[in-house]
């Protein structure tokens, strides 16, 4: 009889039965649901065979009160191998310690490589990384995430335009881009400068070209502000009745700042809700194995009524491979909700500031607000609705190419 499939995983034993007609005992085992295989007759009164570990107890019950004697002569399968391995404590302890040592060494920074920047900026980056605790021998699980490190570096090293932080195994790779001041190339295409919107000219700076307006002039969209056609000479010929004028076509350059006007509609509620963090925190730590979080520290429910959760996952590496095990930091911050009311005057003031901020966002950083006035104000459904008239000062220049073929 062939070996029963799967018995090596669960374990099996070879038994020897002695007595008159020992094969009858194996027949009796089969009738009681015990799987038996590789039955062989060794002698006239001795037979051997294999049974599963799970059937040993039943076999012992059958042998009691019978004329047979039962002997166990061999044990095979993973359960016995495991038990034999567990009995070798020095070897087991050595393997566990070796595995933990490899895990520990795989989660320590062994090298930090910085590329893409000059030597002086590289030294500044290296100094900042040391301040962040990122250096050879640092414990990776105690460090910030690569995205957080990237944001800190761009903020703390002004010379950096961008930096990429990438962790591969036990090495941190940083690739930076230096912030360079690029001078705008001199335009070489002939052009005029025209107005983009209506306004009153406040001040002018013309680097090239012929000014066509002056301060305090009112202009409409499309009006010519600076001409790129400069008159350089006049030639009068006696035999020619027409006056021949020669012009030099240049790329007009300049900044024309004008006073402009806008109407902005805003709505401000008199009642409003907001939330803020109190600063009280609790921390919980988990070991995440295949998506399952096993609590390690910080048991029980948070003591706060409203909680803001911040979860930081730090993977554990084995050499250069990322294991399906993570250390999870769960930061629980107390959060409180508030409800408050504004007076009508407060709502008006907030609406004015909001309108000015929205307008400056549209006009750009070079624009500035000169004055503001509330044209219309009403209260509807617990909200203050306003129309605000705002006077601004901004550059109204737009480039208009000159077609020399016309």
TORKOL-4160 file (C-alpha; in steps of 0.2 Angstrom, whole numbers, padded with zeros to 4 digits, m for minus):
406
<pt num="1" X="0000" Y="0000" Z="0000"/>
<pt num="2" X="0007" Y="0017" Z="m0004"/>
<pt num="3" X="0009" Y="0031" Z="0008"/>
<pt num="4" X="m0007" Y="0041" Z="0012"/>
<pt num="5" X="m0005" Y="0059" Z="0005"/>
<pt num="6" X="m0002" Y="0072" Z="0017"/>
<pt num="7" X="0003" Y="0061" Z="0032"/>
<pt num="8" X="0021" Y="0069" Z="0032"/>
<pt num="9" X="0013" Y="0085" Z="0036"/>
<pt num="10" X="0003" Y="0079" Z="0051"/>
<pt num="11" X="0015" Y="0065" Z="0056"/>
<pt num="12" X="0014" Y="0046" Z="0056"/>
<pt num="13" X="0022" Y="0032" Z="0066"/>
<pt num="14" X="0028" Y="0014" Z="0061"/>
<pt num="15" X="0021" Y="0001" Z="0073"/>
<pt num="16" X="0025" Y="m0017" Z="0076"/>
<pt num="17" X="0012" Y="m0029" Z="0082"/>
<pt num="18" X="0017" Y="m0046" Z="0090"/>
<pt num="19" X="0005" Y="m0061" Z="0093"/>
<pt num="20" X="m0004" Y="m0074" Z="0084"/>
<pt num="21" X="m0009" Y="m0069" Z="0067"/>
<pt num="22" X="m0004" Y="m0050" Z="0070"/>
<pt num="23" X="m0011" Y="m0046" Z="0053"/>
<pt num="24" X="m0029" Y="m0048" Z="0061"/>
<pt num="25" X="m0025" Y="m0033" Z="0072"/>
<pt num="26" X="m0022" Y="m0022" Z="0057"/>
<pt num="27" X="m0039" Y="m0028" Z="0050"/>
<pt num="28" X="m0047" Y="m0023" Z="0066"/>
<pt num="29" X="m0039" Y="m0006" Z="0065"/>
<pt num="30" X="m0046" Y="m0003" Z="0047"/>
<pt num="31" X="m0064" Y="m0008" Z="0053"/>
<pt num="32" X="m0062" Y="0005" Z="0067"/>
<pt num="33" X="m0058" Y="0019" Z="0054"/>
<pt num="34" X="m0039" Y="0019" Z="0057"/>
<pt num="35" X="m0029" Y="0022" Z="0041"/>
<pt num="36" X="m0015" Y="0009" Z="0039"/>
<pt num="37" X="m0003" Y="0007" Z="0025"/>
<pt num="38" X="0014" Y="m0001" Z="0021"/>
<pt num="39" X="0009" Y="m0017" Z="0031"/>
<pt num="40" X="0022" Y="m0030" Z="0030"/>
<pt num="41" X="0025" Y="m0047" Z="0039"/>
<pt num="42" X="0042" Y="m0048" Z="0047"/>
<pt num="43" X="0040" Y="m0064" Z="0056"/>
<pt num="44" X="0026" Y="m0077" Z="0059"/>
<pt num="45" X="0020" Y="m0068" Z="0074"/>
<pt num="46" X="0026" Y="m0050" Z="0069"/>
<pt num="47" X="0019" Y="m0037" Z="0057"/>
<pt num="48" X="0023" Y="m0019" Z="0054"/>
<pt num="49" X="0013" Y="m0005" Z="0047"/>
<pt num="50" X="0011" Y="0014" Z="0047"/>
<pt num="51" X="m0003" Y="0024" Z="0055"/>
<pt num="52" X="m0006" Y="0043" Z="0058"/>
<pt num="53" X="m0002" Y="0052" Z="0074"/>
<pt num="54" X="m0020" Y="0056" Z="0076"/>
<pt num="55" X="m0024" Y="0037" Z="0077"/>
<pt num="56" X="m0012" Y="0032" Z="0090"/>
<pt num="57" X="m0024" Y="0034" Z="0104"/>
<pt num="58" X="m0037" Y="0023" Z="0096"/>
<pt num="59" X="m0024" Y="0010" Z="0092"/>
<pt num="60" X="m0019" Y="0009" Z="0110"/>
<pt num="61" X="m0037" Y="0007" Z="0115"/>
<pt num="62" X="m0039" Y="m0008" Z="0103"/>
<pt num="63" X="m0023" Y="m0016" Z="0110"/>
<pt num="64" X="m0029" Y="m0016" Z="0127"/>
<pt num="65" X="m0037" Y="m0033" Z="0133"/>
<pt num="66" X="m0031" Y="m0041" Z="0117"/>
<pt num="67" X="m0018" Y="m0055" Z="0115"/>
<pt num="68" X="m0007" Y="m0043" Z="0105"/>
<pt num="69" X="0008" Y="m0032" Z="0110"/>
<pt num="70" X="0011" Y="m0015" Z="0102"/>
<pt num="71" X="0028" Y="m0007" Z="0099"/>
<pt num="72" X="0033" Y="0010" Z="0091"/>
<pt num="73" X="0048" Y="0008" Z="0081"/>
<pt num="74" X="0049" Y="0024" Z="0070"/>
<pt num="75" X="0042" Y="0042" Z="0070"/>
<pt num="76" X="0042" Y="0053" Z="0054"/>
<pt num="77" X="0034" Y="0069" Z="0049"/>
<pt num="78" X="0035" Y="0088" Z="0052"/>
<pt num="79" X="0028" Y="0088" Z="0070"/>
<pt num="80" X="0043" Y="0076" Z="0075"/>
<pt num="81" X="0056" Y="0087" Z="0066"/>
<pt num="82" X="0049" Y="0102" Z="0074"/>
<pt num="83" X="0049" Y="0095" Z="0091"/>
<pt num="84" X="0067" Y="0089" Z="0088"/>
<pt num="85" X="0072" Y="0106" Z="0082"/>
<pt num="86" X="0064" Y="0114" Z="0097"/>
<pt num="87" X="0074" Y="0103" Z="0109"/>
<pt num="88" X="0090" Y="0110" Z="0102"/>
<pt num="89" X="0089" Y="0126" Z="0112"/>
<pt num="90" X="0106" Y="0133" Z="0108"/>
<pt num="91" X="0103" Y="0131" Z="0090"/>
<pt num="92" X="0086" Y="0139" Z="0091"/>
<pt num="93" X="0092" Y="0154" Z="0102"/>
<pt num="94" X="0106" Y="0157" Z="0089"/>
<pt num="95" X="0094" Y="0157" Z="0074"/>
<pt num="96" X="0082" Y="0169" Z="0083"/>
<pt num="97" X="0096" Y="0181" Z="0088"/>
<pt num="98" X="0103" Y="0180" Z="0071"/>
<pt num="99" X="0087" Y="0184" Z="0063"/>
<pt num="100" X="0084" Y="0199" Z="0075"/>
<pt num="101" X="0101" Y="0205" Z="0072"/>
<pt num="102" X="0098" Y="0205" Z="0053"/>
<pt num="103" X="0082" Y="0214" Z="0056"/>
<pt num="104" X="0091" Y="0227" Z="0067"/>
<pt num="105" X="0105" Y="0230" Z="0054"/>
<pt num="106" X="0092" Y="0231" Z="0040"/>
<pt num="107" X="0084" Y="0246" Z="0048"/>
<pt num="108" X="0099" Y="0256" Z="0051"/>
<pt num="109" X="0105" Y="0270" Z="0039"/>
<pt num="110" X="0122" Y="0264" Z="0032"/>
<pt num="111" X="0124" Y="0278" Z="0019"/>
<pt num="112" X="0117" Y="0294" Z="0013"/>
<pt num="113" X="0120" Y="0300" Z="m0005"/>
<pt num="114" X="0117" Y="0317" Z="m0011"/>
<pt num="115" X="0118" Y="0321" Z="m0030"/>
<pt num="116" X="0113" Y="0335" Z="m0042"/>
<pt num="117" X="0119" Y="0350" Z="m0031"/>
<pt num="118" X="0136" Y="0359" Z="m0029"/>
<pt num="119" X="0148" Y="0355" Z="m0015"/>
<pt num="120" X="0143" Y="0370" Z="m0004"/>
<pt num="121" X="0125" Y="0366" Z="m0005"/>
<pt num="122" X="0128" Y="0347" Z="m0002"/>
<pt num="123" X="0137" Y="0352" Z="0014"/>
<pt num="124" X="0122" Y="0362" Z="0020"/>
<pt num="125" X="0110" Y="0348" Z="0016"/>
<pt num="126" X="0121" Y="0336" Z="0025"/>
<pt num="127" X="0121" Y="0348" Z="0040"/>
<pt num="128" X="0102" Y="0349" Z="0040"/>
<pt num="129" X="0100" Y="0330" Z="0039"/>
<pt num="130" X="0111" Y="0328" Z="0054"/>
<pt num="131" X="0100" Y="0340" Z="0063"/>
<pt num="132" X="0085" Y="0330" Z="0058"/>
<pt num="133" X="0094" Y="0314" Z="0065"/>
<pt num="134" X="0098" Y="0307" Z="0048"/>
<pt num="135" X="0116" Y="0300" Z="0048"/>
<pt num="136" X="0125" Y="0284" Z="0047"/>
<pt num="137" X="0120" Y="0273" Z="0061"/>
<pt num="138" X="0103" Y="0281" Z="0064"/>
<pt num="139" X="0087" Y="0270" Z="0067"/>
<pt num="140" X="0076" Y="0272" Z="0052"/>
<pt num="141" X="0060" Y="0269" Z="0062"/>
<pt num="142" X="0063" Y="0284" Z="0072"/>
<pt num="143" X="0064" Y="0296" Z="0057"/>
<pt num="144" X="0051" Y="0306" Z="0048"/>
<pt num="145" X="0044" Y="0300" Z="0032"/>
<pt num="146" X="0054" Y="0305" Z="0016"/>
<pt num="147" X="0040" Y="0318" Z="0011"/>
<pt num="148" X="0042" Y="0327" Z="0028"/>
<pt num="149" X="0061" Y="0327" Z="0026"/>
<pt num="150" X="0059" Y="0334" Z="0008"/>
<pt num="151" X="0048" Y="0348" Z="0014"/>
<pt num="152" X="0059" Y="0353" Z="0029"/>
<pt num="153" X="0075" Y="0353" Z="0017"/>
<pt num="154" X="0066" Y="0365" Z="0004"/>
<pt num="155" X="0061" Y="0376" Z="0019"/>
<pt num="156" X="0078" Y="0376" Z="0028"/>
<pt num="157" X="0090" Y="0377" Z="0013"/>
<pt num="158" X="0085" Y="0392" Z="0003"/>
<pt num="159" X="0097" Y="0388" Z="m0011"/>
<pt num="160" X="0086" Y="0372" Z="m0015"/>
<pt num="161" X="0072" Y="0374" Z="m0029"/>
<pt num="162" X="0067" Y="0355" Z="m0026"/>
<pt num="163" X="0074" Y="0340" Z="m0018"/>
<pt num="164" X="0069" Y="0322" Z="m0019"/>
<pt num="165" X="0071" Y="0310" Z="m0005"/>
<pt num="166" X="0070" Y="0291" Z="m0008"/>
<pt num="167" X="0074" Y="0277" Z="0004"/>
<pt num="168" X="0081" Y="0261" Z="m0003"/>
<pt num="169" X="0085" Y="0248" Z="0010"/>
<pt num="170" X="0098" Y="0255" Z="0022"/>
<pt num="171" X="0103" Y="0270" Z="0010"/>
<pt num="172" X="0095" Y="0287" Z="0008"/>
<pt num="173" X="0096" Y="0295" Z="m0009"/>
<pt num="174" X="0094" Y="0313" Z="m0011"/>
<pt num="175" X="0093" Y="0322" Z="m0028"/>
<pt num="176" X="0092" Y="0341" Z="m0027"/>
<pt num="177" X="0090" Y="0355" Z="m0039"/>
<pt num="178" X="0098" Y="0371" Z="m0036"/>
<pt num="179" X="0088" Y="0387" Z="m0036"/>
<pt num="180" X="0095" Y="0398" Z="m0050"/>
<pt num="181" X="0091" Y="0416" Z="m0055"/>
<pt num="182" X="0088" Y="0415" Z="m0073"/>
<pt num="183" X="0089" Y="0432" Z="m0082"/>
<pt num="184" X="0076" Y="0435" Z="m0094"/>
<pt num="185" X="0083" Y="0435" Z="m0112"/>
<pt num="186" X="0082" Y="0452" Z="m0121"/>
<pt num="187" X="0067" Y="0451" Z="m0132"/>
<pt num="188" X="0071" Y="0453" Z="m0150"/>
<pt num="189" X="0054" Y="0453" Z="m0158"/>
<pt num="190" X="0047" Y="0471" Z="m0162"/>
<pt num="191" X="0032" Y="0474" Z="m0152"/>
<pt num="192" X="0021" Y="0488" Z="m0144"/>
<pt num="193" X="0014" Y="0488" Z="m0127"/>
<pt num="194" X="m0005" Y="0490" Z="m0125"/>
<pt num="195" X="m0017" Y="0492" Z="m0111"/>
<pt num="196" X="m0026" Y="0476" Z="m0104"/>
<pt num="197" X="m0040" Y="0485" Z="m0095"/>
<pt num="198" X="m0047" Y="0502" Z="m0092"/>
<pt num="199" X="m0039" Y="0514" Z="m0079"/>
<pt num="200" X="m0030" Y="0530" Z="m0075"/>
<pt num="201" X="m0011" Y="0530" Z="m0077"/>
<pt num="202" X="m0002" Y="0532" Z="m0060"/>
<pt num="203" X="0016" Y="0530" Z="m0065"/>
<pt num="204" X="0027" Y="0524" Z="m0080"/>
<pt num="205" X="0043" Y="0516" Z="m0083"/>
<pt num="206" X="0048" Y="0515" Z="m0101"/>
<pt num="207" X="0065" Y="0506" Z="m0105"/>
<pt num="208" X="0062" Y="0505" Z="m0124"/>
<pt num="209" X="0050" Y="0512" Z="m0135"/>
<pt num="210" X="0040" Y="0528" Z="m0138"/>
<pt num="211" X="0028" Y="0533" Z="m0124"/>
<pt num="212" X="0010" Y="0536" Z="m0131"/>
<pt num="213" X="0002" Y="0541" Z="m0114"/>
<pt num="214" X="0007" Y="0551" Z="m0099"/>
<pt num="215" X="0003" Y="0550" Z="m0080"/>
<pt num="216" X="m0016" Y="0554" Z="m0076"/>
<pt num="217" X="m0022" Y="0549" Z="m0093"/>
<pt num="218" X="m0037" Y="0538" Z="m0094"/>
<pt num="219" X="m0035" Y="0522" Z="m0105"/>
<pt num="220" X="m0046" Y="0509" Z="m0112"/>
<pt num="221" X="m0042" Y="0490" Z="m0116"/>
<pt num="222" X="m0032" Y="0490" Z="m0132"/>
<pt num="223" X="m0025" Y="0508" Z="m0131"/>
<pt num="224" X="m0007" Y="0510" Z="m0136"/>
<pt num="225" X="0004" Y="0513" Z="m0121"/>
<pt num="226" X="0021" Y="0512" Z="m0128"/>
<pt num="227" X="0025" Y="0511" Z="m0147"/>
<pt num="228" X="0040" Y="0501" Z="m0154"/>
<pt num="229" X="0041" Y="0512" Z="m0169"/>
<pt num="230" X="0054" Y="0525" Z="m0166"/>
<pt num="231" X="0057" Y="0540" Z="m0178"/>
<pt num="232" X="0076" Y="0541" Z="m0182"/>
<pt num="233" X="0077" Y="0552" Z="m0196"/>
<pt num="234" X="0068" Y="0563" Z="m0209"/>
<pt num="235" X="0075" Y="0565" Z="m0227"/>
<pt num="236" X="0068" Y="0578" Z="m0238"/>
<pt num="237" X="0073" Y="0577" Z="m0257"/>
<pt num="238" X="0070" Y="0592" Z="m0268"/>
<pt num="239" X="0064" Y="0581" Z="m0283"/>
<pt num="240" X="0052" Y="0571" Z="m0272"/>
<pt num="241" X="0036" Y="0579" Z="m0267"/>
<pt num="242" X="0033" Y="0566" Z="m0253"/>
<pt num="243" X="0041" Y="0566" Z="m0236"/>
<pt num="244" X="0050" Y="0550" Z="m0233"/>
<pt num="245" X="0051" Y="0546" Z="m0214"/>
<pt num="246" X="0062" Y="0532" Z="m0208"/>
<pt num="247" X="0058" Y="0522" Z="m0192"/>
<pt num="248" X="0068" Y="0510" Z="m0181"/>
<pt num="249" X="0057" Y="0496" Z="m0175"/>
<pt num="250" X="0062" Y="0490" Z="m0157"/>
<pt num="251" X="0054" Y="0478" Z="m0144"/>
<pt num="252" X="0045" Y="0490" Z="m0132"/>
<pt num="253" X="0049" Y="0487" Z="m0114"/>
<pt num="254" X="0041" Y="0495" Z="m0099"/>
<pt num="255" X="0029" Y="0495" Z="m0084"/>
<pt num="256" X="0014" Y="0505" Z="m0084"/>
<pt num="257" X="0004" Y="0505" Z="m0068"/>
<pt num="258" X="m0013" Y="0511" Z="m0067"/>
<pt num="259" X="m0028" Y="0514" Z="m0055"/>
<pt num="260" X="m0041" Y="0501" Z="m0059"/>
<pt num="261" X="m0058" Y="0497" Z="m0051"/>
<pt num="262" X="m0068" Y="0481" Z="m0046"/>
<pt num="263" X="m0084" Y="0476" Z="m0038"/>
<pt num="264" X="m0083" Y="0461" Z="m0028"/>
<pt num="265" X="m0098" Y="0451" Z="m0020"/>
<pt num="266" X="m0095" Y="0442" Z="m0004"/>
<pt num="267" X="m0107" Y="0433" Z="0009"/>
<pt num="268" X="m0102" Y="0431" Z="0027"/>
<pt num="269" X="m0113" Y="0421" Z="0040"/>
<pt num="270" X="m0116" Y="0428" Z="0057"/>
<pt num="271" X="m0116" Y="0411" Z="0065"/>
<pt num="272" X="m0101" Y="0400" Z="0061"/>
<pt num="273" X="m0093" Y="0384" Z="0067"/>
<pt num="274" X="m0074" Y="0380" Z="0069"/>
<pt num="275" X="m0063" Y="0367" Z="0077"/>
<pt num="276" X="m0046" Y="0367" Z="0085"/>
<pt num="277" X="m0033" Y="0356" Z="0093"/>
<pt num="278" X="m0031" Y="0358" Z="0111"/>
<pt num="279" X="m0013" Y="0351" Z="0112"/>
<pt num="280" X="m0017" Y="0336" Z="0122"/>
<pt num="281" X="m0011" Y="0320" Z="0114"/>
<pt num="282" X="m0010" Y="0301" Z="0117"/>
<pt num="283" X="0000" Y="0289" Z="0107"/>
<pt num="284" X="m0004" Y="0271" Z="0102"/>
<pt num="285" X="0009" Y="0259" Z="0094"/>
<pt num="286" X="0005" Y="0244" Z="0084"/>
<pt num="287" X="0014" Y="0230" Z="0074"/>
<pt num="288" X="0005" Y="0228" Z="0058"/>
<pt num="289" X="0006" Y="0211" Z="0050"/>
<pt num="290" X="m0002" Y="0208" Z="0033"/>
<pt num="291" X="m0014" Y="0222" Z="0036"/>
<pt num="292" X="m0019" Y="0216" Z="0054"/>
<pt num="293" X="m0014" Y="0228" Z="0068"/>
<pt num="294" X="m0008" Y="0220" Z="0084"/>
<pt num="295" X="m0008" Y="0233" Z="0099"/>
<pt num="296" X="0009" Y="0235" Z="0107"/>
<pt num="297" X="0007" Y="0251" Z="0118"/>
<pt num="298" X="m0008" Y="0262" Z="0122"/>
<pt num="299" X="m0022" Y="0251" Z="0125"/>
<pt num="300" X="m0040" Y="0256" Z="0128"/>
<pt num="301" X="m0051" Y="0269" Z="0121"/>
<pt num="302" X="m0045" Y="0287" Z="0120"/>
<pt num="303" X="m0050" Y="0299" Z="0134"/>
<pt num="304" X="m0055" Y="0313" Z="0122"/>
<pt num="305" X="m0073" Y="0315" Z="0116"/>
<pt num="306" X="m0067" Y="0321" Z="0099"/>
<pt num="307" X="m0051" Y="0315" Z="0092"/>
<pt num="308" X="m0040" Y="0319" Z="0077"/>
<pt num="309" X="m0030" Y="0304" Z="0071"/>
<pt num="310" X="m0013" Y="0305" Z="0063"/>
<pt num="311" X="m0006" Y="0288" Z="0057"/>
<pt num="312" X="0012" Y="0285" Z="0053"/>
<pt num="313" X="0017" Y="0269" Z="0045"/>
<pt num="314" X="0035" Y="0263" Z="0046"/>
<pt num="315" X="0040" Y="0247" Z="0036"/>
<pt num="316" X="0053" Y="0235" Z="0043"/>
<pt num="317" X="0066" Y="0229" Z="0030"/>
<pt num="318" X="0075" Y="0213" Z="0029"/>
<pt num="319" X="0091" Y="0217" Z="0019"/>
<pt num="320" X="0084" Y="0227" Z="0004"/>
<pt num="321" X="0067" Y="0219" Z="0005"/>
<pt num="322" X="0052" Y="0227" Z="0013"/>
<pt num="323" X="0044" Y="0215" Z="0024"/>
<pt num="324" X="0025" Y="0213" Z="0027"/>
<pt num="325" X="0027" Y="0220" Z="0044"/>
<pt num="326" X="0026" Y="0238" Z="0049"/>
<pt num="327" X="0027" Y="0249" Z="0065"/>
<pt num="328" X="0012" Y="0260" Z="0066"/>
<pt num="329" X="0012" Y="0276" Z="0076"/>
<pt num="330" X="m0006" Y="0282" Z="0080"/>
<pt num="331" X="m0006" Y="0300" Z="0087"/>
<pt num="332" X="m0023" Y="0304" Z="0095"/>
<pt num="333" X="m0025" Y="0323" Z="0097"/>
<pt num="334" X="m0039" Y="0331" Z="0107"/>
<pt num="335" X="m0051" Y="0341" Z="0095"/>
<pt num="336" X="m0064" Y="0353" Z="0101"/>
<pt num="337" X="m0079" Y="0361" Z="0091"/>
<pt num="338" X="m0085" Y="0378" Z="0094"/>
<pt num="339" X="m0100" Y="0389" Z="0088"/>
<pt num="340" X="m0099" Y="0408" Z="0089"/>
<pt num="341" X="m0108" Y="0423" Z="0082"/>
<pt num="342" X="m0102" Y="0439" Z="0074"/>
<pt num="343" X="m0109" Y="0456" Z="0075"/>
<pt num="344" X="m0114" Y="0465" Z="0059"/>
<pt num="345" X="m0099" Y="0476" Z="0060"/>
<pt num="346" X="m0088" Y="0461" Z="0062"/>
<pt num="347" X="m0095" Y="0452" Z="0047"/>
<pt num="348" X="m0093" Y="0468" Z="0037"/>
<pt num="349" X="m0075" Y="0470" Z="0042"/>
<pt num="350" X="m0071" Y="0451" Z="0038"/>
<pt num="351" X="m0081" Y="0453" Z="0021"/>
<pt num="352" X="m0070" Y="0468" Z="0016"/>
<pt num="353" X="m0054" Y="0458" Z="0021"/>
<pt num="354" X="m0060" Y="0443" Z="0011"/>
<pt num="355" X="m0064" Y="0453" Z="m0004"/>
<pt num="356" X="m0047" Y="0461" Z="m0004"/>
<pt num="357" X="m0038" Y="0444" Z="m0002"/>
<pt num="358" X="m0048" Y="0436" Z="m0016"/>
<pt num="359" X="m0045" Y="0451" Z="m0028"/>
<pt num="360" X="m0026" Y="0451" Z="m0024"/>
<pt num="361" X="m0026" Y="0432" Z="m0028"/>
<pt num="362" X="m0033" Y="0436" Z="m0045"/>
<pt num="363" X="m0022" Y="0451" Z="m0049"/>
<pt num="364" X="m0005" Y="0444" Z="m0043"/>
<pt num="365" X="0008" Y="0449" Z="m0031"/>
<pt num="366" X="0013" Y="0465" Z="m0039"/>
<pt num="367" X="m0004" Y="0473" Z="m0037"/>
<pt num="368" X="m0009" Y="0483" Z="m0022"/>
<pt num="369" X="m0026" Y="0489" Z="m0015"/>
<pt num="370" X="m0028" Y="0508" Z="m0014"/>
<pt num="371" X="m0045" Y="0509" Z="m0006"/>
<pt num="372" X="m0062" Y="0500" Z="m0003"/>
<pt num="373" X="m0080" Y="0505" Z="m0001"/>
<pt num="374" X="m0096" Y="0495" Z="0003"/>
<pt num="375" X="m0108" Y="0499" Z="m0010"/>
<pt num="376" X="m0122" Y="0488" Z="m0004"/>
<pt num="377" X="m0125" Y="0478" Z="0012"/>
<pt num="378" X="m0140" Y="0467" Z="0018"/>
<pt num="379" X="m0144" Y="0453" Z="0030"/>
<pt num="380" X="m0153" Y="0438" Z="0023"/>
<pt num="381" X="m0155" Y="0421" Z="0031"/>
<pt num="382" X="m0142" Y="0425" Z="0044"/>
<pt num="383" X="m0129" Y="0430" Z="0032"/>
<pt num="384" X="m0122" Y="0448" Z="0028"/>
<pt num="385" X="m0122" Y="0450" Z="0009"/>
<pt num="386" X="m0111" Y="0464" Z="0002"/>
<pt num="387" X="m0105" Y="0472" Z="m0014"/>
<pt num="388" X="m0088" Y="0481" Z="m0011"/>
<pt num="389" X="m0080" Y="0493" Z="m0023"/>
<pt num="390" X="m0061" Y="0491" Z="m0023"/>
<pt num="391" X="m0048" Y="0503" Z="m0031"/>
<pt num="392" X="m0032" Y="0494" Z="m0035"/>
<pt num="393" X="m0015" Y="0498" Z="m0043"/>
<pt num="394" X="m0008" Y="0486" Z="m0055"/>
<pt num="395" X="0003" Y="0484" Z="m0071"/>
<pt num="396" X="m0009" Y="0484" Z="m0086"/>
<pt num="397" X="0004" Y="0481" Z="m0099"/>
<pt num="398" X="0001" Y="0468" Z="m0113"/>
<pt num="399" X="0013" Y="0464" Z="m0127"/>
<pt num="400" X="0007" Y="0467" Z="m0145"/>
<pt num="401" X="0019" Y="0460" Z="m0159"/>
<pt num="402" X="0022" Y="0472" Z="m0173"/>
<pt num="403" X="0020" Y="0465" Z="m0191"/>
<pt num="404" X="0033" Y="0473" Z="m0201"/>
<pt num="405" X="0026" Y="0467" Z="m0217"/>
<pt num="406" X="0011" Y="0479" Z="m0215"/>
